[in-house]
Amino acid sequence: MATSSTRSHILPKTHGGTLRTCKGPLRYRHQGISPPTPGWDGSATYIVAQNMVRCYGLSDNSHEGAYILKGRVVPMTGEAHVINEGHILVQDGMIEAVWGDTAPSNIQLSNVPVIETDGTIYPGLIDLHNHLHYNQAPLWDMDTHLSQNSQNEWGGYNNRYEWKNHPDYSEQVTKPKMLVHSGPYWNMESEAMKYIEMKSIVGGTTAAQGSPMNPSDSYGTILARNIEDYNFQRDEIHTKVTELTSDYVGNHIKNGNASKELDAWFVHIAEGVDERSRAEFDILVQNNLLVGELVLIHGVALGQNEFTQMAAAGSTLVWSPLSNLLLYGNTADVAAAKAAGVHITLAPDWAPSGSKSPLHELKVADLWDDEMLGDIFTDYEMVEMVTSGAALATNWQNEVGTIVSQGTAADLVVVDNIHTNPYRNLINAVDPDIRLSIVDVDWLSTGIPT
């Protein structure tokens, strides 16, 4: 996969900016590239990074005009709905038409540029569980600090409250984030978040949950969609990361559910393997907070009884296997959740203990499914977890997550053709295989000339 060709990298619009370029390849000193560096072929060494980009600054592109993307189209409206020689017409940032070899007779295509992607086009990936402001950090090099007698049966922590007491947690996780983001120190939250969101976008992510508060709007509408922010003329999405206590009332959730105005409620529940973690679910039930808009993050301690109740309520489970396995030695019982009929999605958690993006988390989930679960999920179901299924969890199914001719937003990702199976194609892809990411009409390209 290594290549010496220079690739373009186009950032999205802002208001009042100008286009700037820095020509030539980006170089870094790195002899003997080794895993997990994308593009490493097993033995070669390079002086110059092989998956190069040409970088551009922010531009003042508008949401006006039309273009056509041509390639293998994966609409995510049904496993057999792939269009091998497909076309997508985007007009003013919205998908206006999708067709195969023959364009609809009522579509005016005069002077509309056609972009031959030579790739496979998917809905943009949706990240339903992250803590984005920590994602400038590398993977936390951590061993369970508990005594052997205090560890769980898999050699990990019992719940999320234990690993935060690790002696290295402050120095290696909390303080690096505070140093860069906080006002008393470098005060570079906006710059850091743009970098963090760009890391997601080059992996095909077009929307992500878990952004910090952004009152100045210095980054929230520039790159990827921030799920908790204002999207699609509404912002009825709420998040609770801290412990759910027995006296939690949650009237805003109950009222939003009753009025049908609530889109999603993201809550960390049962993040651990002990009874304390599992009992958090009981609080949801006892306080009448087990609602259809619930997006339950982690659920590692839950079993068949809890999953049956979730399925009856229409709630969603967000599965983050890598982070769960590194911290607890086990992950959510997604086999039991699937058997109960729970809506399951997939997301990476955060950089200190998770993967880079949904694209990378797909590989962890696929491996766990194959090696530990007996391959209970199809490739299509895996891709659903980060596209159409994720959109359904946020009640965004009419706006993103599928590629249909009904005026949905053009949040799309183009991936190199590396597999004949279009769903395996995405599961196997790594960052250099991402040719193009589009957030509405904002272009973020790593391969297609403009």
C-alpha positions as CSV (number, residue, x, y, z in Angstrom):
1,M,0.0,0.0,0.0
2,A,3.0,2.3,0.3
3,T,3.2,4.9,-2.4
4,S,5.4,7.8,-3.1
5,S,2.7,9.9,-4.8
6,T,1.7,13.2,-3.2
7,R,-1.9,13.3,-2.0
8,S,-4.1,16.3,-1.5
9,H,-5.7,17.2,1.7
10,I,-8.5,19.7,1.7
11,L,-10.0,21.2,4.8
12,P,-13.6,22.5,5.0
13,K,-15.1,25.9,4.9
14,T,-15.2,28.6,7.5
15,H,-16.7,32.0,7.2
16,G,-14.3,34.6,5.8
17,G,-11.2,32.5,5.5
18,T,-8.9,32.1,2.5
19,L,-7.3,29.1,0.9
20,R,-3.7,28.5,1.8
21,T,-1.4,25.7,0.7
22,C,1.9,24.2,1.8
23,K,3.3,22.5,-1.2
24,G,5.4,19.4,-1.2
25,P,5.3,16.2,0.9
26,L,5.2,16.3,4.6
27,R,8.5,14.7,5.8
28,Y,9.5,13.1,9.1
29,R,12.5,11.1,10.2
30,H,11.4,7.6,10.9
31,Q,13.7,4.7,10.0
32,G,12.2,1.2,10.0
33,I,8.4,1.9,10.1
34,S,6.7,-0.9,12.0
35,P,3.2,-1.8,13.0
36,P,0.7,-0.3,13.6
37,T,1.8,2.3,11.0
38,P,-0.6,2.1,8.0
39,G,1.3,1.3,4.8
40,W,4.0,-0.8,6.4
41,D,4.7,-3.8,4.2
42,G,6.5,-6.1,6.6
43,S,10.2,-5.4,5.8
44,A,10.7,-2.1,4.0
45,T,12.3,1.0,5.6
46,Y,11.7,4.6,4.5
47,I,13.3,7.9,5.3
48,V,10.2,9.8,4.2
49,A,6.6,9.1,5.2
50,Q,5.0,7.2,2.3
51,N,1.3,8.1,2.8
52,M,1.9,11.8,2.1
53,V,-0.5,14.7,2.0
54,R,-0.4,18.2,0.6
55,C,-2.0,20.4,3.2
56,Y,-4.4,23.3,2.7
57,G,-5.7,25.9,5.1
58,L,-9.3,26.8,5.8
59,S,-11.3,28.2,2.9
60,D,-14.5,30.1,2.5
61,N,-16.3,27.4,0.3
62,S,-20.1,27.8,0.5
63,H,-22.8,25.2,0.5
64,E,-23.8,26.1,-3.1
65,G,-23.4,24.3,-6.3
66,A,-23.6,20.8,-7.6
67,Y,-21.3,17.8,-8.3
68,I,-21.6,14.1,-9.0
69,L,-19.6,11.4,-7.2
70,K,-19.2,8.3,-9.3
71,G,-18.2,4.9,-7.8
72,R,-19.5,1.8,-6.1
73,V,-22.3,3.2,-3.9
74,V,-23.2,1.4,-0.6
75,P,-26.5,3.1,0.4
76,M,-26.9,1.1,3.7
77,T,-30.6,0.8,3.1
78,G,-30.3,-3.0,2.6
79,E,-27.5,-5.5,2.2
80,A,-28.3,-6.1,-1.5
81,H,-28.8,-2.5,-2.4
82,V,-25.2,-1.8,-3.6
83,I,-24.9,0.0,-6.9
84,N,-21.7,-1.1,-8.5
85,E,-21.6,1.7,-11.1
86,G,-23.3,4.3,-9.0
87,H,-23.7,8.1,-9.2
88,I,-24.6,10.5,-6.4
89,L,-25.8,14.0,-7.2
90,V,-25.1,16.5,-4.5
91,Q,-26.8,19.9,-4.7
92,D,-26.1,22.7,-2.2
93,G,-24.8,20.2,0.3
94,M,-27.7,17.8,0.0
95,I,-28.1,14.4,-1.8
96,E,-30.6,15.1,-4.6
97,A,-30.4,11.8,-6.6
98,V,-28.8,8.4,-6.6
99,W,-28.7,6.2,-9.7
100,G,-26.8,3.5,-11.5
101,D,-25.9,3.5,-15.2
102,T,-28.8,5.6,-16.4
103,A,-29.6,9.1,-14.9
104,P,-33.2,9.9,-14.1
105,S,-34.9,11.8,-16.9
106,N,-36.0,14.6,-14.6
107,I,-32.5,15.4,-13.4
108,Q,-30.7,18.4,-15.0
109,L,-27.0,17.5,-15.3
110,S,-25.7,20.2,-17.6
111,N,-22.4,21.7,-16.5
112,V,-22.4,19.5,-13.3
113,P,-18.9,18.1,-12.8
114,V,-18.5,14.3,-12.4
115,I,-15.9,13.1,-10.0
116,E,-14.7,9.6,-10.7
117,T,-13.7,8.3,-7.3
118,D,-12.4,4.9,-8.4
119,G,-13.6,3.8,-4.9
120,T,-16.6,2.8,-2.8
121,I,-18.9,5.4,-1.4
122,Y,-20.5,5.0,2.0
123,P,-22.4,7.2,4.4
124,G,-20.0,9.0,6.7
125,L,-19.1,7.0,9.8
126,I,-20.8,8.2,13.1
127,D,-18.9,7.9,16.4
128,L,-21.4,7.5,19.2
129,H,-18.9,7.3,22.1
130,N,-15.9,9.4,22.6
131,H,-14.2,11.9,24.9
132,L,-12.6,14.0,22.1
133,H,-10.6,16.4,24.2
134,Y,-8.4,13.6,25.4
135,N,-7.6,12.4,21.9
136,Q,-4.3,14.3,21.4
137,A,-2.8,11.7,23.8
138,P,-1.4,8.3,22.8
139,L,-2.6,5.0,24.1
140,W,-2.0,4.9,27.9
141,D,0.8,2.4,28.7
142,M,-0.8,1.0,31.8
143,D,-0.9,-2.2,33.9
144,T,-3.7,-2.9,36.4
145,H,-2.4,-1.4,39.6
146,L,-4.6,-3.5,41.9
147,S,-3.3,-6.4,43.9
148,Q,-4.0,-9.8,42.3
149,N,-6.7,-10.5,44.9
150,S,-8.4,-7.3,44.1
151,Q,-8.5,-7.7,40.3
152,N,-11.5,-9.3,38.6
153,E,-11.4,-12.8,37.2
154,W,-9.9,-11.5,33.8
155,G,-7.1,-9.7,35.6
156,G,-8.6,-6.2,35.1
157,Y,-10.4,-3.6,37.0
158,N,-13.9,-4.2,38.5
159,N,-15.3,-0.8,37.6
160,R,-14.5,2.6,36.1
161,Y,-13.9,4.2,39.5
162,E,-10.8,2.0,40.1
163,W,-8.6,2.8,37.2
164,K,-8.9,6.5,37.8
165,N,-7.0,5.9,41.0
166,H,-4.0,4.5,39.0
167,P,-0.9,6.4,40.2
168,D,0.0,7.3,36.6
169,Y,-3.5,8.5,35.6
170,S,-3.1,12.1,36.4
171,E,0.4,12.4,34.9
172,Q,-0.3,10.5,31.7
173,V,-4.0,11.2,31.0
174,T,-5.4,14.2,32.9
175,K,-2.5,16.6,33.0
176,P,-1.5,16.4,29.3
177,K,-5.1,17.4,28.4
178,M,-5.2,20.2,30.9
179,L,-1.8,21.5,29.9
180,V,-2.9,22.0,26.2
181,H,-6.5,22.9,26.6
182,S,-6.8,25.0,29.8
183,G,-6.6,28.7,30.1
184,P,-4.0,28.9,32.9
185,Y,-1.6,26.9,30.7
186,W,-1.4,26.8,26.9
187,N,-5.0,27.7,26.3
188,M,-5.1,26.0,23.0
189,E,-8.4,24.0,23.2
190,S,-9.6,25.3,19.8
191,E,-6.4,24.3,18.0
192,A,-6.2,21.0,19.8
193,M,-9.8,20.1,18.9
194,K,-9.3,20.9,15.3
195,Y,-6.3,18.5,15.3
196,I,-8.3,15.9,17.1
197,E,-11.3,16.1,14.8
198,M,-9.0,15.9,11.8
199,K,-7.7,12.6,13.1
200,S,-11.2,11.3,13.1
201,I,-12.0,12.7,9.7
202,V,-9.1,11.1,8.0
203,G,-10.6,7.8,9.2
204,G,-13.9,8.6,7.6
205,T,-15.7,9.9,10.6
206,T,-18.2,12.7,9.8
207,A,-19.9,13.0,13.2
208,A,-18.7,12.4,16.8
209,Q,-20.2,12.4,20.2
210,G,-18.3,13.6,23.3
211,S,-17.0,17.0,22.4
212,P,-16.3,19.4,25.2
213,M,-18.4,22.5,25.7
214,N,-17.7,25.0,22.9
215,P,-19.5,28.3,23.7
216,S,-17.4,30.4,21.3
217,D,-18.1,27.9,18.4
218,S,-14.4,28.0,17.6
219,Y,-14.3,24.4,16.3
220,G,-17.8,22.8,16.7
221,T,-19.0,23.6,13.2
222,I,-15.7,23.6,11.3
223,L,-14.8,19.9,10.9
224,A,-16.8,16.9,12.0
225,R,-20.3,17.3,13.3
226,N,-20.4,17.5,17.1
227,I,-23.4,15.4,17.9
228,E,-24.3,17.3,21.1
229,D,-24.2,20.6,19.2
230,Y,-26.8,22.2,17.0
231,N,-27.5,19.9,14.0
232,F,-30.4,19.7,11.5
233,Q,-32.1,22.7,13.2
234,R,-32.3,21.0,16.6
235,D,-30.1,20.1,19.5
236,E,-32.2,17.9,21.8
237,I,-29.4,15.5,22.7
238,H,-28.1,15.2,26.2
239,T,-25.1,13.4,27.8
240,K,-24.3,12.1,31.3
241,V,-20.8,10.7,31.9
242,T,-20.7,10.8,35.7
243,E,-22.2,8.2,38.0
244,L,-26.0,7.8,37.9
245,T,-27.1,8.1,41.5
246,S,-30.3,6.8,43.0
247,D,-31.7,10.3,43.5
248,Y,-31.2,11.3,39.9
249,V,-34.6,12.7,38.6
250,G,-33.9,13.5,35.0
251,N,-37.0,15.5,34.3
252,H,-35.5,16.9,31.1
253,I,-35.2,13.3,29.8
254,K,-38.8,12.3,30.8
255,N,-40.3,15.5,29.4
256,G,-38.3,15.2,26.2
257,N,-39.4,11.6,25.8
258,A,-43.1,12.5,26.4
259,S,-43.0,15.4,24.0
260,K,-41.1,13.5,21.3
261,E,-38.6,16.3,21.2
262,L,-35.7,14.3,22.7
263,D,-33.4,12.9,20.1
264,A,-30.9,10.9,22.2
265,W,-29.6,10.6,25.8
266,F,-26.0,9.3,26.1
267,V,-25.3,7.7,29.5
268,H,-22.4,5.7,30.8
269,I,-23.9,2.7,32.5
270,A,-22.4,-0.6,33.8
271,E,-18.9,0.4,32.9
272,G,-17.3,-2.4,34.8
273,V,-17.9,-6.0,35.6
274,D,-19.1,-5.9,39.2
275,E,-22.5,-5.6,40.9
276,R,-22.0,-1.9,41.5
277,S,-21.7,-1.4,37.8
278,R,-24.7,-3.6,37.0
279,A,-26.9,-1.9,39.6
280,E,-26.7,1.4,37.8
281,F,-29.1,-0.1,35.3
282,D,-31.6,-0.7,38.1
283,I,-31.6,3.1,38.8
284,L,-32.7,3.7,35.2
285,V,-35.6,1.4,35.6
286,Q,-36.6,2.5,39.1
287,N,-36.5,6.2,38.1
288,N,-38.5,5.7,34.8
289,L,-35.5,6.6,32.7
290,L,-35.3,3.5,30.5
291,V,-36.5,5.3,27.4
292,G,-36.3,4.6,23.7
293,E,-33.9,7.6,23.3
294,L,-31.4,6.1,25.7
295,V,-28.0,5.4,24.2
296,L,-26.4,3.2,26.8
297,I,-22.6,3.4,26.6
298,H,-20.6,0.3,27.7
299,G,-23.0,-2.0,29.4
300,V,-20.2,-4.5,30.3
301,A,-21.9,-5.8,33.4
302,L,-25.3,-6.3,31.9
303,G,-26.9,-9.6,31.2
304,Q,-29.9,-11.2,29.5
305,N,-32.4,-9.6,31.9
306,E,-31.2,-6.1,31.4
307,F,-30.9,-6.5,27.6
308,T,-34.4,-7.8,27.4
309,Q,-35.6,-4.6,29.1
310,M,-33.5,-2.5,26.8
311,A,-34.9,-4.2,23.7
312,A,-38.5,-3.7,25.0
313,A,-37.9,0.0,25.5
314,G,-36.1,0.5,22.1
315,S,-32.9,1.7,23.7
316,T,-29.4,1.5,22.0
317,L,-26.2,-0.2,23.3
318,V,-22.9,1.4,22.3
319,W,-20.2,-1.3,22.2
320,S,-16.6,-0.2,22.8
321,P,-14.6,-3.5,22.9
322,L,-11.0,-2.3,22.8
323,S,-11.3,0.1,25.8
324,N,-13.3,-2.5,27.7
325,L,-10.8,-5.3,27.1
326,L,-7.8,-3.1,28.0
327,L,-9.4,-1.8,31.3
328,Y,-11.5,-4.8,32.4
329,G,-10.3,-7.8,30.5
330,N,-13.9,-8.3,29.1
331,T,-16.5,-6.5,27.1
332,A,-20.2,-6.2,26.8
333,D,-22.1,-9.4,26.1
334,V,-23.2,-8.4,22.7
335,A,-24.2,-12.0,21.9
336,A,-26.8,-11.8,24.6
337,A,-27.8,-8.2,23.5
338,K,-28.2,-9.4,19.9
339,A,-30.3,-12.4,21.0
340,A,-32.5,-10.1,23.1
341,G,-33.1,-7.8,20.1
342,V,-31.1,-4.8,21.4
343,H,-30.1,-2.2,18.8
344,I,-26.2,-2.3,18.9
345,T,-23.8,0.3,17.7
346,L,-20.0,0.5,17.8
347,A,-17.6,3.3,18.9
348,P,-14.0,3.7,20.1
349,D,-14.3,5.5,23.5
350,W,-11.1,7.6,23.6
351,A,-7.4,7.6,22.8
352,P,-6.0,6.6,26.2
353,S,-7.6,3.2,26.1
354,G,-9.5,2.9,22.8
355,S,-8.9,3.0,19.1
356,K,-8.5,6.0,16.8
357,S,-11.9,6.0,15.2
358,P,-14.9,3.8,14.3
359,L,-12.9,2.6,11.3
360,H,-10.3,1.1,13.6
361,E,-12.8,-0.1,16.2
362,L,-14.5,-2.1,13.4
363,K,-11.4,-4.3,13.2
364,V,-11.4,-5.0,17.0
365,A,-15.1,-5.8,16.9
366,D,-14.7,-8.0,13.8
367,L,-11.8,-10.0,15.4
368,W,-13.8,-10.4,18.7
369,D,-16.8,-11.6,16.7
370,D,-14.8,-14.1,14.7
371,E,-12.6,-15.5,17.5
372,M,-14.8,-15.3,20.6
373,L,-18.4,-15.1,19.4
374,G,-18.4,-17.6,16.5
375,D,-19.1,-14.9,13.8
376,I,-22.6,-13.9,14.9
377,F,-22.5,-10.6,13.1
378,T,-22.5,-10.3,9.3
379,D,-20.2,-7.8,7.6
380,Y,-23.3,-5.7,6.8
381,E,-24.4,-5.7,10.4
382,M,-20.9,-4.5,11.4
383,V,-21.0,-1.6,9.0
384,E,-24.5,-0.8,10.1
385,M,-23.2,-0.2,13.6
386,V,-21.2,2.9,12.5
387,T,-23.5,4.2,9.7
388,S,-27.3,3.7,9.5
389,G,-27.6,2.1,12.9
390,A,-25.7,4.9,14.6
391,A,-27.9,7.5,12.8
392,L,-31.0,5.6,14.0
393,A,-29.7,5.8,17.6
394,T,-29.7,9.6,17.5
395,N,-32.9,9.9,15.6
396,W,-30.9,11.3,12.7
397,Q,-32.0,8.6,10.2
398,N,-33.8,11.1,8.0
399,E,-30.7,13.3,7.7
400,V,-27.6,11.0,7.6
401,G,-26.5,7.4,7.8
402,T,-27.9,6.3,4.4
403,I,-27.4,7.4,0.8
404,V,-30.9,8.1,-0.6
405,S,-32.6,10.5,-2.9
406,Q,-34.6,12.4,-0.4
407,G,-32.6,15.5,0.4
408,T,-30.4,13.9,3.1
409,A,-27.1,15.7,4.0
410,A,-24.1,14.7,1.9
411,D,-22.1,13.3,4.8
412,L,-20.1,10.7,2.9
413,V,-16.8,8.8,2.8
414,V,-15.0,7.3,-0.2
415,V,-12.8,4.3,0.4
416,D,-10.3,2.6,-2.0
417,N,-11.5,-0.6,-3.6
418,I,-9.5,-3.2,-1.6
419,H,-12.1,-6.0,-1.4
420,T,-14.9,-7.3,-3.7
421,N,-17.3,-7.4,-0.7
422,P,-18.3,-3.8,-0.1
423,Y,-18.8,-4.3,3.6
424,R,-15.6,-6.2,4.1
425,N,-14.0,-3.4,2.1
426,L,-14.8,-0.9,4.9
427,I,-13.9,-3.3,7.7
428,N,-10.5,-4.0,6.2
429,A,-9.7,-0.4,5.3
430,V,-7.1,1.7,7.2
431,D,-6.6,5.5,7.1
432,P,-4.6,5.6,3.9
433,D,-7.5,3.9,2.1
434,I,-9.8,6.8,2.8
435,R,-10.0,8.8,-0.4
436,L,-12.5,11.4,0.6
437,S,-14.5,12.5,3.5
438,I,-17.4,15.0,3.1
439,V,-19.3,16.7,5.9
440,D,-22.3,18.2,4.2
441,V,-20.4,20.1,1.4
442,D,-17.2,20.4,3.3
443,W,-14.4,18.5,1.5
444,L,-11.7,16.7,3.4
445,S,-9.8,14.7,0.7
446,T,-6.8,12.4,1.0
447,G,-6.6,11.2,-2.6
448,I,-9.0,12.7,-5.2
449,P,-7.7,15.7,-7.2
450,T,-9.9,18.8,-7.2
